[in-house]
Amino acid sequence: MARQIEFAGKSGNLYRYTALEEDRLLPPAGANYVICKPADRGVDILFVGETDSLARLVWREQLAYARDTYGDEANVLTRLNVRSAVRLAEQEDLLEEYRPPMNAGA
């Protein structure tokens, strides 16, 4: 999987996400995150989330579930966004475009 991937939201806005290095110290900063897996043409988005602190590791539970369900190639990518309103708008934009299976019913 590429180190950086751009995702287009339903609005047409582009969001550049970077692969998360799970073993490095993570900043206590707000971020959006995408859990995805390689696909024939790019990646399949499995989950879209946001957090007010990457360091809290809230994404780990979803990543473990994705790997159990969709295979060990599932990975998490992040994009730092300090403001809550920006994170929520970006999350909604991506959810509307991709309709990830792990967000169904959320």
N, C-alpha and C positions, 0 to 999 in steps of 0.2 A: 504494500500500500504506500502511496506517495506520502512524503512528509507533510505536505500542505495540499489541501483540497478546497476548491471553491464550490459552494452550494448556492444555487439561485432559489430564492423564496418565491412564493406565489406572486408577490408584488413586483418581481423582477430584480430586486436588490440582490447583490452578490455578497456572500459572507465567506471569508477565508478562515478555515480551521486548520489547526496544527496538531499532528499526532502527539499524544500525551506519552511522555516517558514515565511509566508507572513507578520506577524506582528513584526518581529524583524528588527533591523537596519541592512541594507545590506551594504557590503563593496563597495567602489568605485573601484572595481577591475574587470578586464576582466574575462569573463566566457562564457562557452557554457551552453545552457539550452535546456531541452527537456520537452515538454508538452505531457503528456500521461494520459491514464485512465486504471483502472484495467481491465483485461481480464481473460478468463478461464485459460490460461496458461501464467501467468506473467502480462505484460502490453502491450497495443497497443500504439505505438508512433504516436501522432497526428501532432506534429510540432517539428522541430529542428532549433535552432537559436544560435546566438552568439552576444555578446555585449562587448564593451570596458569598461563598468561600470554597474555592477548589480544595483547600487544605482539609476540609471536613470529610472529604472522600465519599460524598453521598452517591457518586456515580459508580462506586465499586459493586454495589449490590446489583444494579442493572447490568453492569458488564459481566458479572458472574452468571447471571441468568441468561444473557445473550450467548455466552460461550457454551453453556449447558444446552441451550435450545438450538442455536444456529451454527455452532462449531467454534473451534479454538481460534479461528482467524478473525473473530470479532475484535474490534479495537475501539478505543475512545479517542475522539479529537475534540479540541477545546478552542474557544475564542474568548479572550478576556473582554468583559463588559462590566464596568463598575456600577453603572446606574441600573437600578431594578427595572424601571420602565423600558429601557432599551433592551434589556435581556428578555423581558416578557414579550415585547413586540416582535423581536427576532424569533423567539421560540414559536410564537403563533404563526408567523410567516412561513417558517419551515414546516410546521405541522400541517398547515393547509396545503402546501405543495406536495409533500411526500407521504403523508398519512402512514407513519411508521407503525408496524404491527405491535410493538411493545407499548405504544401510547394509546392503543385502542381501548376505549372505555374509561380512559383517565379523565 
